[in-house]
């Protein structure tokens, strides 16, 4: 079985080097993951059913790289050079990653993306003491054993996106105390334990978008003082409490939260004010979406100066009550259960009797 590589562009030499029929298991010296990423389209062409996604590269240069793209492997090839520092086995049919699959203590990057992985046995990553980047994305993993990542104390990047993971026990990630980036996006998560990221104090980026998360527990990110990128896009969040984050404000922070059915009310004033202060930016420029009739850019009605005029009367919150006495405006604004509802003037007959005596 052979690996057909269309071409490899040498960035350093500015030359195009042609490869054909590179034997399975070949160590291509000097080839780096950065080059693989920059020229992925060339490699993509060798897959019978091309894979449209790509994983975040580790931008360093290493001496030894094993490449095994789209070879129909059903298990890890046994003859990979023990000196390999990067192992890329992508687009194959591996379903089970067995214990002691590797004997590569110098390996810094292991990529098993776009396989058919359903099971990872405890001890599968034994001997990978130096590994810094682990790509397990675009597989069929539904659960993770608590002992699965034990011993990977040097791991900095963990990519588990686009699997079928339904839950992540805190014990699964406990040993990954050097982690700076983790992706759990595109899974089946509905909730996360408050201790999920408790031991990863160096985390800078968390990607948990495109799940079904409804609530984030208090304190889940509270001790992550180095966190600067958080992607919560396209979940089922109705609110986001201030106490999920560290008490001290960072100098800058990128948050993606669009695509959630947020209830834009006074409980989100802290978020609105943080964005107004300038240190919190919306990732990709996409502001939060609101499930009610009020848009995010109207939050100033609640959180700004006018928001201070809210009054509670018999369980009904009225905004600028004096407007209800004359009904001189084209629209009537009622804030009920902390949500502003806008009614055209014709709706006066439904509220007039109720409001008389309270205005």
C-alpha positions as CSV (number, residue, x, y, z in Angstrom):
1,X,0.0,0.0,0.0
2,X,1.4,3.4,-0.9
3,X,0.7,7.0,-0.1
4,X,0.4,9.3,-3.1
5,X,1.4,12.9,-2.4
6,X,0.8,15.3,-5.2
7,X,3.4,17.8,-4.2
8,X,5.1,19.5,-1.3
9,X,6.0,23.1,-1.5
10,X,9.2,23.8,0.4
11,X,8.7,27.2,2.0
12,X,12.4,27.6,2.8
13,X,13.7,26.7,-0.6
14,X,10.8,28.2,-2.5
15,X,10.7,25.0,-4.6
16,X,8.0,22.5,-5.5
17,X,9.1,19.0,-4.8
18,X,7.1,16.2,-6.4
19,X,6.4,12.9,-4.6
20,X,4.7,9.9,-6.0
21,X,4.1,6.5,-4.5
22,X,5.7,7.2,-1.1
23,X,5.7,3.9,0.7
24,X,3.5,3.5,3.7
25,X,5.4,4.3,6.9
26,X,7.9,6.6,5.2
27,X,9.5,9.2,7.5
28,X,9.7,12.4,5.5
29,X,12.6,14.3,7.1
30,X,12.2,18.0,7.4
31,X,8.5,18.0,6.7
32,X,6.6,19.9,9.4
33,X,3.0,20.1,10.4
34,X,3.0,23.8,9.4
35,X,3.9,22.7,5.8
36,X,1.3,20.0,5.9
37,X,-1.3,22.6,6.9
38,X,-0.3,25.2,4.4
39,X,-0.5,22.6,1.6
40,X,-3.3,20.4,2.9
41,X,-5.2,20.8,-0.4
42,X,-2.5,18.8,-2.1
43,X,-2.8,16.0,0.4
44,X,-6.6,16.3,0.4
45,X,-6.6,15.2,-3.2
46,X,-5.4,11.7,-2.3
47,X,-8.4,10.8,-0.3
48,X,-11.1,9.0,-2.2
49,X,-13.8,10.9,-0.3
50,X,-12.0,14.1,0.6
51,X,-12.3,15.3,4.1
52,X,-13.4,19.0,4.3
53,X,-12.2,19.8,7.7
54,X,-8.7,20.5,9.1
55,X,-7.2,20.7,12.6
56,X,-5.3,23.4,14.2
57,X,-1.6,22.9,13.4
58,X,1.3,23.0,15.8
59,X,3.5,25.7,14.2
60,X,6.9,24.2,14.9
61,X,9.5,22.3,12.8
62,X,10.5,18.8,13.7
63,X,13.0,16.4,12.3
64,X,10.8,13.3,11.7
65,X,7.3,13.2,10.5
66,X,5.2,10.0,9.8
67,X,2.4,10.6,7.3
68,X,-0.3,8.0,6.8
69,X,-3.2,9.8,5.1
70,X,-6.2,7.8,3.7
71,X,-4.4,4.4,3.7
72,X,-7.4,2.3,4.8
73,X,-5.6,1.5,8.1
74,X,-7.8,-0.3,10.7
75,X,-5.1,-0.2,13.4
76,X,-2.0,1.8,14.1
77,X,0.8,0.7,11.8
78,X,3.4,-1.3,13.8
79,X,6.5,-0.1,12.0
80,X,6.4,3.6,12.6
81,X,9.9,4.9,13.4
82,X,10.3,5.2,17.2
83,X,12.1,8.5,16.6
84,X,9.1,10.1,14.9
85,X,8.2,13.4,16.5
86,X,4.9,13.8,14.6
87,X,2.5,11.1,13.7
88,X,-0.3,12.0,11.3
89,X,-2.7,9.1,10.6
90,X,-5.7,10.8,9.1
91,X,-8.7,9.7,7.1
92,X,-8.4,6.0,7.9
93,X,-10.8,3.4,9.3
94,X,-9.4,2.8,12.8
95,X,-12.3,2.0,15.2
96,X,-10.5,1.0,18.3
97,X,-7.3,2.5,19.7
98,X,-5.7,-0.3,21.7
99,X,-3.6,-0.1,24.8
100,X,0.1,0.3,24.2
101,X,-0.5,1.4,20.6
102,X,2.6,3.6,20.6
103,X,6.2,3.4,21.5
104,X,7.3,6.9,20.7
105,X,8.6,8.8,23.7
106,X,9.8,11.6,21.4
107,X,6.4,12.2,19.8
108,X,5.2,15.8,20.2
109,X,2.1,15.7,17.9
110,X,-0.3,12.8,17.3
111,X,-3.2,13.3,14.9
112,X,-5.9,10.6,14.5
113,X,-8.5,12.9,12.9
114,X,-11.1,11.7,10.4
115,X,-10.9,8.0,11.5
116,X,-13.8,5.9,12.8
117,X,-12.7,5.9,16.4
118,X,-15.4,4.6,18.8
119,X,-13.2,3.2,21.6
120,X,-9.9,4.3,23.2
121,X,-8.6,1.7,25.6
122,X,-6.9,2.8,28.8
123,X,-3.2,2.9,28.2
124,X,-3.5,3.7,24.5
125,X,-1.2,6.7,24.9
126,X,1.4,5.0,27.1
127,X,5.0,6.1,26.4
128,X,3.8,9.4,24.8
129,X,5.4,11.3,27.7
130,X,6.4,14.3,25.6
131,X,3.3,14.8,23.5
132,X,2.0,18.4,23.3
133,X,-0.7,18.1,20.6
134,X,-3.4,15.4,20.4
135,X,-6.0,15.5,17.6
136,X,-8.9,13.1,18.1
137,X,-11.5,15.2,16.2
138,X,-13.9,14.0,13.6
139,X,-14.4,10.5,15.0
140,X,-17.2,8.6,16.6
141,X,-16.3,8.8,20.3
142,X,-19.3,8.9,22.6
143,X,-17.6,8.6,26.0
144,X,-14.2,9.0,27.5
145,X,-12.8,6.8,30.3
146,X,-11.6,8.8,33.4
147,X,-8.1,7.2,33.0
148,X,-7.8,7.8,29.2
149,X,-5.3,10.7,29.4
150,X,-3.3,9.7,32.4
151,X,0.4,10.4,32.0
152,X,0.0,13.1,29.4
153,X,1.3,15.8,31.7
154,X,3.0,17.7,28.9
155,X,-0.1,18.0,26.7
156,X,-1.0,21.5,25.6
157,X,-3.6,21.1,22.9
158,X,-6.4,18.6,22.9
159,X,-8.9,18.5,20.0
160,X,-12.0,16.4,20.5
161,X,-14.5,18.3,18.3
162,X,-17.0,16.7,16.0
163,X,-17.5,13.5,17.9
164,X,-20.6,12.1,19.7
165,X,-19.4,12.9,23.2
166,X,-22.4,13.3,25.6
167,X,-20.6,14.1,28.9
168,X,-17.1,14.7,30.2
169,X,-16.4,13.7,33.8
170,X,-14.0,16.0,35.6
171,X,-11.7,13.1,36.2
172,X,-11.1,12.7,32.5
173,X,-9.1,16.0,32.2
174,X,-7.7,16.1,35.7
175,X,-4.1,15.1,34.7
176,X,-3.9,17.6,31.9
177,X,-2.6,20.5,34.0
178,X,-0.4,21.9,31.2
179,X,-3.3,22.3,28.7
180,X,-3.6,25.7,27.0
181,X,-6.3,24.9,24.4
182,X,-9.2,22.4,24.3
183,X,-11.9,21.8,21.8
184,X,-15.1,19.9,22.6
185,X,-17.2,21.6,19.9
186,X,-19.7,19.8,17.8
187,X,-20.5,17.1,20.3
188,X,-23.7,16.1,22.2
189,X,-23.0,17.9,25.4
190,X,-26.0,19.1,27.4
191,X,-24.2,20.2,30.5
192,X,-20.7,20.4,32.1
193,X,-19.6,19.8,35.6
194,X,-18.4,22.9,37.5
195,X,-15.0,21.1,38.0
196,X,-14.5,20.2,34.4
197,X,-11.6,22.6,33.9
198,X,-10.6,23.1,37.5
199,X,-7.1,21.8,37.2
200,X,-6.1,23.4,33.9
201,X,-4.9,26.8,35.1
202,X,-3.0,27.6,31.9
203,X,-6.1,27.3,29.7
204,X,-6.2,30.1,27.1
205,X,-8.7,28.9,24.6
206,X,-11.9,26.8,25.1
207,X,-14.1,25.7,22.2
208,X,-17.4,24.2,23.3
209,X,-19.6,25.7,20.5
210,X,-22.2,23.7,18.6
211,X,-23.4,21.5,21.5
212,X,-26.7,21.5,23.4
213,X,-25.5,23.1,26.6
214,X,-28.4,24.8,28.5
215,X,-26.7,26.0,31.7
216,X,-23.1,26.7,32.7
217,X,-22.6,26.0,36.4
218,X,-21.3,28.7,38.7
219,X,-17.5,28.9,38.9
220,X,-16.8,26.7,35.9
221,X,-14.2,29.1,34.5
222,X,-13.7,31.0,37.8
223,X,-10.0,29.9,38.4
224,X,-9.0,30.2,34.7
225,X,-7.3,33.6,35.0
226,X,-5.4,33.1,31.7
227,X,-8.5,32.3,29.6
228,X,-8.8,34.8,26.7
229,X,-10.9,32.9,24.1
230,X,-14.2,31.3,24.8
231,X,-16.5,30.0,22.1
232,X,-20.1,29.2,23.3
233,X,-21.7,29.7,20.0
234,X,-24.8,27.7,18.9
235,X,-25.8,26.1,22.2
236,X,-29.1,26.3,24.2
237,X,-28.0,28.9,26.8
238,X,-30.8,31.1,28.1
239,X,-28.5,33.2,30.3
240,X,-24.9,33.5,31.3
241,X,-24.1,34.3,34.9
242,X,-21.2,36.5,36.0
243,X,-20.0,34.0,38.5
244,X,-18.9,31.5,35.9
245,X,-15.9,33.7,35.2
246,X,-13.0,34.9,37.3
247,X,-13.8,37.8,39.6
248,X,-10.9,39.9,38.3
249,X,-11.5,41.4,34.8
250,X,-8.8,40.6,32.2
251,X,-7.3,43.3,30.0
252,X,-9.0,41.7,27.0
253,X,-11.3,38.8,26.3
254,X,-12.9,37.3,23.2
255,X,-16.4,35.7,23.6
256,X,-18.6,34.0,21.0
257,X,-22.1,33.5,22.3
258,X,-24.3,34.1,19.2
259,X,-26.8,31.4,18.2
260,X,-28.0,30.9,21.8
261,X,-31.7,31.7,22.7
262,X,-30.7,34.2,25.4
263,X,-33.3,35.9,27.6
264,X,-32.0,39.5,27.2
265,X,-32.9,40.9,30.6
266,X,-31.3,42.6,33.6
267,X,-29.5,39.4,34.5
268,X,-27.3,40.0,31.5
269,X,-26.5,43.7,32.3
270,X,-23.1,42.6,33.5
271,X,-22.3,41.2,30.1
272,X,-23.7,44.2,28.3
273,X,-21.6,46.6,30.5
274,X,-18.4,44.5,30.0
275,X,-18.8,44.9,26.2
276,X,-19.5,48.6,26.7
277,X,-16.3,49.0,28.7
278,X,-14.3,47.7,25.7
279,X,-12.3,44.9,27.2
280,X,-14.8,42.2,26.1
281,X,-15.1,41.7,22.4
282,X,-17.5,39.6,20.4
283,X,-15.6,36.9,18.5
284,X,-16.1,37.4,14.8
285,X,-18.0,40.6,15.5
286,X,-21.3,38.7,16.2
287,X,-23.3,40.1,19.0
288,X,-25.5,37.9,21.2
289,X,-28.9,36.8,19.9
290,X,-32.0,37.5,22.0
291,X,-34.9,35.1,22.1
292,X,-37.4,37.7,23.1
293,X,-38.7,40.8,21.3
294,X,-35.8,43.0,22.5
295,X,-32.6,43.0,20.5
296,X,-29.1,43.1,22.1
297,X,-28.5,46.6,21.0
298,X,-31.6,47.6,22.9
299,X,-30.2,46.3,26.2
300,X,-29.4,49.9,27.1
301,X,-33.2,50.3,27.9
302,X,-32.6,47.9,30.8
303,X,-29.0,48.4,31.7
304,X,-28.4,52.0,30.8
305,X,-29.7,55.2,32.5
306,X,-33.3,54.4,31.6
307,X,-33.0,51.0,33.2
308,X,-32.7,52.7,36.6
309,X,-36.3,53.9,36.2
310,X,-37.8,50.4,36.3
311,X,-40.3,49.9,39.1
312,X,-42.0,46.8,40.5
313,X,-45.8,47.2,40.9
314,X,-47.7,44.1,41.9
315,X,-45.4,41.8,40.0
316,X,-45.5,43.9,36.9
317,X,-42.3,45.9,35.9
318,X,-43.2,49.2,34.2
319,X,-40.7,51.2,32.3
320,X,-41.1,55.0,32.5
321,X,-44.6,54.7,33.9
322,X,-45.6,58.3,33.1
323,X,-45.9,57.3,29.4
324,X,-48.8,55.0,30.2
325,X,-51.0,57.7,31.7
326,X,-51.2,59.7,28.5
327,X,-50.5,57.1,25.8
328,X,-49.1,59.8,23.7
329,X,-46.4,57.5,22.2
330,X,-46.9,55.4,19.1
331,X,-45.9,52.4,21.1
332,X,-46.4,51.1,24.6
333,X,-43.5,49.5,26.5
334,X,-44.1,47.0,29.2
335,X,-41.3,45.2,31.0
336,X,-42.7,42.0,32.3
337,X,-40.6,39.4,34.1
338,X,-37.5,41.5,33.2
339,X,-38.2,41.3,29.5
340,X,-39.2,44.4,27.5
341,X,-42.3,43.8,25.4
342,X,-43.3,46.3,22.8
343,X,-47.0,46.8,21.9
344,X,-48.5,49.0,19.3
345,X,-50.8,51.7,20.6
346,X,-53.9,49.8,19.4
347,X,-53.2,47.3,22.3
348,X,-54.1,50.0,24.8
349,X,-57.6,48.6,25.3
350,X,-56.0,45.3,26.6
351,X,-53.9,47.1,29.2
352,X,-55.7,50.4,30.0
353,X,-57.9,49.2,32.8
354,X,-55.1,47.3,34.4
355,X,-52.7,50.2,34.3
356,X,-55.2,52.8,35.7
357,X,-54.3,53.5,39.3
358,X,-50.6,52.4,38.9
359,X,-49.5,55.3,36.7
